[in-house]
């Protein structure tokens, strides 16, 4: 199968340090035509950009992830001592780089003990930045639907709600506002009945595929290091819901990804 567009990846992760170059060279043979590589703080933004500059099918998203507020090895803490405003200001020039097509990975996370008001303010500031720059966003929403939806209703950004975990009812108004919903390996897991209902309910033009690699590998490779080629398994599963073959799922979602991130 060809035409895999991975709308959320972290190849800058240390888990790829040993074989990153070889892996990137092998991905096109596995059908991969596009990747959105997401930064999580200023410390990995340079690695994200380097990848986007050296690999033709990689595009960059730059932003500060909520978890970076509490991770000791994230530049948000290690360099800026938690002053995300100064860090965001330092990131601004990077958005002039043509390889940067989105603000991301940004969002809210109530699973980990990230200070709520601080991450809310950080996310809101990055939504404002995306609006100012007229860029789409790549959004992380973990156990934070109430505040997340409040801000998405207010700012109406375009972009992707990555690893969508909301209801079919919420999917209706989110896509109505122009947000795409990201689906990855988790939809193939046995307990993913909610995701199946969402996929049944939405118009396929609002779905994009992703890995969140190196994490969340789909069945039948669950538990291994994930990479973009495994999206083929996700497409097979979604095809059973949409009643189309896996190649048609890949073609449709790759077109959606290019439209979402203005990639020709």
C-alpha positions in Angstrom: 0.0 0.0 0.0 1.2 3.5 -0.9 0.2 7.1 0.1 0.7 7.0 3.8 0.6 10.5 5.4 1.5 10.4 9.1 0.1 13.6 10.6 1.8 13.2 14.0 5.3 11.8 14.6 8.2 12.2 16.9 11.2 10.9 15.0 13.4 13.3 16.9 12.8 11.1 20.0 15.9 9.4 21.4 14.3 6.1 20.6 15.3 6.6 17.0 18.9 7.8 17.6 20.5 4.5 16.7 18.9 4.1 13.2 17.1 7.3 12.3 18.9 7.9 9.0 18.4 4.3 7.8 14.8 4.3 8.9 14.0 7.6 7.1 15.5 6.2 3.9 13.4 3.1 4.2 10.0 4.7 4.8 9.2 5.6 1.2 9.6 1.9 0.3 6.9 1.3 2.9 4.5 3.6 1.2 5.2 6.8 3.3 4.7 10.0 1.3 4.4 12.6 4.1 5.1 13.1 7.8 4.3 16.0 10.2 7.2 15.9 12.7 6.1 17.6 16.0 8.3 19.5 18.4 7.4 19.5 22.1 9.6 22.3 23.3 12.4 24.6 22.0 15.0 21.9 22.8 13.8 19.5 20.2 12.6 22.1 17.7 16.1 22.3 16.1 16.1 18.5 15.6 12.6 18.7 14.1 13.7 21.4 11.7 16.9 19.5 10.8 14.8 16.5 9.9 12.4 18.6 7.8 15.3 20.2 6.0 17.1 16.9 5.1 14.1 14.6 4.4 11.9 15.8 1.5 8.7 14.3 2.8 9.0 15.6 6.4 7.2 18.8 7.4 7.6 20.5 10.8 5.3 21.6 13.6 6.8 23.8 16.3 5.3 24.4 19.7 5.5 23.7 23.5 3.7 20.6 24.8 2.0 20.9 28.2 4.1 18.1 29.7 7.2 20.2 28.9 6.2 22.4 31.9 7.1 19.6 34.3 9.8 17.6 32.4 13.2 18.3 33.8 15.0 17.6 30.6 12.7 19.7 28.5 14.1 23.1 27.6 11.0 24.7 29.1 12.4 23.7 32.5 16.1 23.1 31.9 16.8 26.3 30.0 13.8 28.6 30.7 13.1 27.5 34.3 9.4 27.3 33.5 9.2 30.7 31.8 7.2 29.5 28.8 6.5 33.1 27.6 10.3 33.7 27.1 10.6 30.3 25.4 7.6 31.0 23.1 9.2 34.4 22.2 12.4 32.6 21.4 10.5 30.1 19.1 8.8 32.9 17.1 11.6 33.3 14.4 11.3 29.6 13.6 7.9 30.1 12.1 9.5 32.1 9.3 11.0 28.8 8.1 9.0 27.4 5.1 9.4 23.9 6.5 7.1 24.8 9.5 3.5 24.2 8.5 1.8 24.1 11.9 2.0 25.2 15.6 2.3 22.0 17.6 2.4 19.9 19.6 0.3 22.1 21.9 -2.7 21.4 24.1 -3.8 20.3 27.6 -3.0 17.3 29.7 -4.8 16.4 32.9 -3.4 12.9 33.1 -0.1 14.1 34.5 0.4 16.6 37.3 0.9 19.6 35.1 -0.3 22.9 36.8 -3.7 23.5 35.3 -3.8 27.3 35.0 -0.2 27.4 33.6 -0.9 24.9 30.8 -4.2 26.6 30.0 -2.5 29.9 29.6 0.3 28.3 27.5 -2.2 26.6 25.2 -4.3 29.8 24.8 -1.2 31.8 24.0 -0.2 29.3 21.3 -3.8 29.3 19.8 -3.4 33.1 19.6 0.0 32.7 17.9 -1.5 30.3 15.4 -4.3 32.7 14.6 -1.8 35.6 14.2 0.4 33.5 11.9 -2.6 31.9 10.1 -1.2 28.4 10.7 -3.0 25.2 11.6 -2.4 23.5 15.0 -1.6 20.0 16.1 -3.5 19.6 19.4 -2.9 17.2 22.3 -6.0 16.6 24.5 -5.6 14.1 27.3 -8.4 13.9 29.9 -9.0 17.6 29.5 -12.1 17.8 27.3 -14.0 20.6 29.2 -11.2 23.2 29.1 -10.0 22.0 25.6 -13.5 22.4 24.1 -14.0 25.8 25.7 -10.8 27.1 24.0 -11.5 25.5 20.7 -15.0 27.0 20.6 -13.5 30.4 21.4 -10.6 30.4 19.0 -12.0 28.1 16.3 -8.5 27.1 15.0 -8.0 24.9 12.0 -5.8 21.8 12.4 -5.9 18.4 13.9 -7.1 17.2 17.3 -4.5 14.4 17.5 -5.4 11.0 18.9 -9.0 12.0 19.1 -10.7 10.6 22.3 -14.0 12.5 22.4 -17.5 11.5 21.5 -19.3 11.3 18.2 -21.4 14.2 19.3 -18.4 16.4 20.0 -16.8 15.2 16.7 -19.8 16.7 14.9 -19.3 20.3 16.1 -15.5 20.0 16.0 -15.5 19.0 12.3 -18.2 21.6 11.7 -15.7 24.2 12.9 -13.1 22.9 10.5 -11.0 20.7 12.9 -9.7 17.4 11.5 -9.6 14.4 13.9 -6.4 12.2 14.1 -6.7 8.4 14.4 -3.7 6.1 15.1 -2.8 2.7 16.5 -5.2 3.0 19.4 -8.3 2.6 17.2 -7.2 -1.0 16.5 -7.2 -2.0 20.2 -10.0 -4.2 21.5 -11.4 -1.5 23.9 -11.6 1.2 21.2 -15.4 1.1 20.8 -15.7 4.9 21.2 -13.3 5.6 18.3 -15.2 3.2 16.1 -18.5 5.1 16.8 -16.7 8.4 15.9 -15.4 6.9 12.6 -18.8 5.6 11.7 -20.4 9.1 12.4 -18.0 11.5 10.8 -17.6 12.4 7.1 -14.3 10.7 6.0 -13.1 14.1 4.7 -12.4 15.1 8.4 -10.2 12.1 9.3 -6.4 12.0 9.2 -4.1 9.2 10.2 -1.1 9.3 12.6 1.3 7.3 14.6 2.5 9.4 17.6 5.6 7.3 17.0 7.6 5.8 18.7 4.5 5.2 20.7 1.1 3.5 20.2 1.9 0.9 17.6 -1.3 -0.7 16.2 -2.4 -4.3 16.3 -0.8 -6.7 15.2 2.5 -4.9 16.1 1.4 -3.5 19.5 4.2 -3.1 22.0 6.9 -2.6 19.4 8.5 0.8 18.5 6.0 2.4 16.1 6.8 4.1 12.8 4.8 5.5 9.9 4.6 2.3 7.9 2.3 0.8 10.5 -0.4 3.2 9.5 -1.2 0.5 6.8 -2.7 -1.6 9.7 -4.8 1.4 10.8 -6.1 1.9 7.3 -7.2 -1.8 7.0 -9.2 -1.4 10.2 -10.8 1.9 9.3 -11.7 0.4 5.9 -13.9 -2.1 7.6 -15.9 0.7 9.2 -16.0 2.9 6.1 -16.7 -0.1 3.8 -13.8 0.8 1.5 -10.4 -0.9 0.8 -7.4 0.2 2.8 -5.8 2.0 -0.2 -8.9 4.2 -0.6 -8.6 5.0 3.1 -4.9 6.0 2.7 -5.7 8.1 -0.4 -8.6 9.9 1.2 -6.7 10.7 4.5 -3.5 11.7 2.7 -5.6 14.3 0.7 -7.1 15.4 3.9 -3.7 15.9 5.5 -2.4 18.0 2.6 -5.5 20.1 2.7 -5.3 20.6 6.5 -1.6 21.7 6.5 -1.6 23.5 3.1 0.9 21.1 1.6 1.0 20.9 -2.2 
